[in-house]
């Protein structure tokens, strides 16, 4: 797997070790969560906690 942002490599390697929420977040420039179920991955935007929204 190869993950790029603006033409630069963010992460590369086997999918099991490369596809992480940290690498996805860096690739897309958004805070993301990553879940895996039954061999499938899903990513969603990580919501800020209520405490951070008021700051």
C-alpha positions in Angstrom: 0.0 0.0 0.0 1.2 3.5 -0.8 -0.4 6.6 0.8 0.4 10.0 -0.7 -0.4 13.6 0.3 0.6 16.4 -2.1 2.9 14.0 -4.0 4.8 13.0 -0.9 4.8 9.5 0.7 2.9 9.5 4.0 3.1 5.7 4.5 4.0 2.6 2.5 4.1 -1.1 3.2 1.8 -4.0 3.9 -1.8 -2.9 4.4 -2.0 -4.5 7.9 0.8 -2.2 9.2 0.4 0.8 6.9 -3.4 1.4 7.0 -3.6 3.1 10.4 -5.8 6.0 11.6 -2.7 8.1 12.1 -1.5 7.5 8.5 -5.1 8.1 7.1 -5.4 11.3 9.1 -2.0 12.6 7.8 -3.0 11.6 4.2 -6.3 13.4 4.2 -5.5 16.2 6.7 -8.5 15.3 8.9 -8.7 13.6 12.2 -10.0 10.1 11.3 -10.9 6.9 13.1 -10.3 3.5 11.4 -12.2 0.3 12.1 -11.8 -3.1 10.7 -14.5 -5.8 10.7 -14.8 -9.0 8.8 -11.7 -8.1 6.7 -13.1 -4.7 5.7 -12.0 -1.3 6.7 -14.0 1.8 7.3 -12.9 5.3 8.2 -14.9 8.2 9.7 -14.1 11.7 10.7 -13.2 11.8 14.4 -15.4 14.3 16.2 -14.0 16.7 18.7 -15.0 16.3 22.2 -17.5 18.8 23.6 -14.8 20.3 25.8 -12.6 21.1 22.7 -15.4 22.7 20.8 -15.9 25.4 23.3 -12.3 26.4 23.4 
